[in-house]
């Protein structure tokens, strides 16, 4: 009889198309660990978010990923060791153990790793960002860490953008943080465009940036990765921008989360290949 599996899961509302189960199960295979990974949608379980979180801990899960719309909500229930993550105010990775569950933000660390993988040492420049929710907060902090000269925030909920701006301005960062009144205003003379909203996701659709605001920019990133080729990414490719897909954030946040969950570093090239092979075998 083999070892008991390391039980992991994901809590979110629109997670049916998530590739996180494949990433973590394959990570387990590549590191000699038995890993299970479940999708935990509160509505399907007939529970609210807090009840699902408490149930998972009581039922023996090692850890959980947290996604939209719960990344900010979860932080009230966690011990957060990293002061940068406390300032971000959102967590996507929870580890159970003795005492209060611990929380991390691998969107923050994963975005930086993905950006450097795709763009190398090139600075982000002036960045227009749509969306200031959980993943947006993490990416905003990461962009400042990467040396963005200016960050222009727009959210349909202006209070969210204002909260992110206030958090960033309280830190010793050189990035100029601007609250934009419209997405068009945010994009004016921008070098990079970042979508941190769920617009474009399977089941939601749409493009967060008007087509006329995309032309003339240098690079683009979309946090959505289901599908990878969102309307925004397709429009940005047609306009000649350098692209970082949401898949890169998915991959690197997953690698970092796996390390928190298991204490193991998964071989990245092998994991990419295994994920690619697995996707090729899924019927269209």
Secondary structure, 3 states (H helix, E strand, C coil): CCCCCEEEEEECCCCCCCCHHHHHHHHHHHHCCCEEEEEECHHHHCCCHHHHHHHHHHCCCCEEEECCCCCCHHHHHCECCCHHHHHHCCCCEEECCCCCCEEECHHHHHHHHHHHHHHCCCCCCEEEEECCCHHHHHHHHHHHHCCCCEEEEECCCHHHHHHHHHHHHCCCCCCEEEECCCHHHHHCCCCEEEECCCCCCCCCCCCCCCHHHHCCCCEEEECCCCCCCCHHHHHHHHCCCEEECHHHHHHHHHHHHHHHHHCCCCCHHHHHHHHHHHHHCCCC
